[in-house]
Amino acid sequence: MRGAIQYPDTELERRLWSSGFKTVVGLDEAGRGPWAGPVTAGAVIIGDDTQIVSSVRDSKKMSFKQREEAFEEIKESCVGWGIGEISSTEIDRVGIQKAVLMAMFSAIKQAEEMVGVRADYLIVDGKNVLLLAGYKMEKMNKGDANHYSIAAASVLAKVHRDRVMKQYAEKYPLYGFDSHMGYGTAAHRAALQAYGPTEIHRKTYKPVAALI
């Protein structure tokens, strides 16, 4: 913690490294709750403390500008990273839990390809995440606030998803996706009631299903 702002550390990563787990992947998702758009996941692998981006913390606590700047710095400084994206159509087909798992698996595989080895250990934000078969894995609440690799992954997931939603805002200008990012705001509800759901709305989510 620096001043009044809480920054994550690498205590957990260093403990795992010293226990023989050399390739530790931090994982987080963005977009579990929105009514529209994809769910995304970020994966980040660091090798030591020299690869830390000092501005990184829980992505929800960072400004838009801070996240955008950190996004590029994280990719340049870490040894491996990945971003997974699962569409609203797929979320409707398999459910959000399975979709999050699929996004995380995709992100892990990208990061593993960059480092050229299979991950030894996964550290994941949130207790409500399905187990990724074949991996040693630790799930925790507030992981993005406390552990650097998870916080960095949260930035990748959040920035990527926000960029996708801004693209959708250009395609569907009446819905305000560039402001609420698909979350269930009053403005989003009003647009849904006025214009109906788009192809990127999650039809299995109750507020959207009620209008179909």
N, C-alpha and C positions, 0 to 999 in steps of 0.2 A: 504493500500500500504506500503510495507517495502522496503526501498531503492528505486531503479528504477523499481522494479518488482511489478506488481499489483497482490494482493491477494484478493480473495473474502471475504466478511464478512457475518455475520448472522443478520444484521440489519432487513432485510425483514422477516426472520423467526421469530425473536423475536417480531416484530410488529404483526405478525399473531398470534403467541402464546398468546400475551396479549389481542388480540381481540377475543379469545375463540377457535381458530383453533389449537388444540393441536397436531394433526397428520398432519404435513406438508410434502409433498413429493416433492423433487427436481427431475426433469426429463430432460434428454437430449438424443439425438440420435447420432449415428455415421454411416456413410456410405450411406448418401442420394445420393451422386453424382457419386460414382464409377460405372464402366461398368460391374463389376463382383462381386460376393459374396453377402452376406446377408446385411441387414440393422439391426442394433442393437440399443437397448435403455437401459439406466441405470436409476434406481430409488433409491433414498437414503432418509432415514428418520433419523433425529437426534432429540434428546430430549433436549439438552442444549449445551452450548459452550464447555463443557469438552470433547465432542465427536468429536471435530474438529481434523483433521489431518493437521498439520501446513504446509506441503509441497504442499497441494492441491491448484491448480488454474486451469484456462482454460487448458484442456488436450492438446490442440494444442501447448501450450507454454511450456509444460514440455518435458523433454527428455524421451527416451524410458525407461531408468533405473528408473527415477523418477516416471513414470507412473506405472511401474511394482511394485515398492515398495509401492506406495500409494494404489494400488489396494487391496493388502492384508490388509493394515492398515485400510482402509475405512471400509471394511467388518467386521473387528474385533471391531472397535470403535463405529459404528453407531448402532441404535436400530433395523433398518430394511433396507434391500436392495433387489434389484431384477435386473435381466438382461433378456431382451426379444430379441429374434432373429427371423427374418423372412427371408426366403430363396429367392434367385434370382427368382426361379420358381414362388413363390407366389407374388413377386414384379411385375413380368410380368403379372400375372393374375389379380391383383387388382389395380395396380398402386402404385407408391412410396408413395404418400400421405397416402393412406389407410394402406400401409405396415408399415409406421412409427407409425401410430396410433395403429395398432395391436401389434407392438413391445413394445410400451409404456404401453399399457393395460396389457400385459403379465408381464412386469417388476413391475407395480403397484401391481398386484395381489400377486406376490411373496413377495413383501415388506409388504403388508397388512397381509399376512399369518404369517409372522415373528412377527409382533407386536400384532396380534390378534384383530385388529380393522380396520374399514374402514377409508380410508384417509378423512380428513376434507377439505384439500385444496391442489391443485397442483400448483407448480411454474415451468414453462417450458421454456426452451431456444428456441427462435425463434418465430417470429410472424406467420410464414407460417406453422402452425401446426393445424390440425383439432381438433375440440373440443371433449373431451372425455365425452360422455354423462353421466349425473348423478353426475358429480363432479364440485365443485367450482374450477375455474382454471384461472390462470393469465399467459399470454404469453408475453414474452419480448425478445428484441434483446440484445445481449451481457450478457445474464443471467449467462453464464458459467464464465464470467470474474468478475462478481459483487457479486454473491450470492453463498454461500458455498455449499448448498445442490445440486444446479444445477451443480456446478463445480465438485463435487464428483461424481455425476451421469455421467458426461461426461467422467471421468476417467474410470469408470466401463464399459461404452459402448465402448470406444476406445480400451482399453486393450483386452476386450473379442473379439472384431472384429479382431484386429490384430492377435490374437492367432489363430483364425479360418482361416484367410488368410495364415498364415504360414503353417498350416496343408494342405491347398490346394496347396501351393507351392511344397510340397513334392509329391503330387499326379500329379501335372501338372508342372514339373520342367522347361519347356521351356518358361513359361509365366512371370516369375519374380514376382509372387504374393507376395513374402516375401519382396520385395523392394517397389513396388508401391501400394500394398494393393488393387489392382483392379481399382485404379484411372486412368484417361485417360492421361497417360504420353506418350511421343514419343516411349519409349521402349515397352510399352503395345500395342500401335497401330501397331508397327512393328511386334510384335508377333502375333497379331490378323490377320494381312495381310498374314503372312507366314504360319500360322497353322490353322486359322479359329477359331471360338468360341468354348468354352468348355461348359459343362453342367451347369457351375456356372455363365456363362455370362448372362447378362440381355438382352434378345433378343429384347425387346421393346425399348431399348436405341438406338438412331440413329446411332452412330458409329459402334455398333454391328449389328444392323439390316441391315446396308448397305452391310455387308459381307455375309449375308444369302441369 
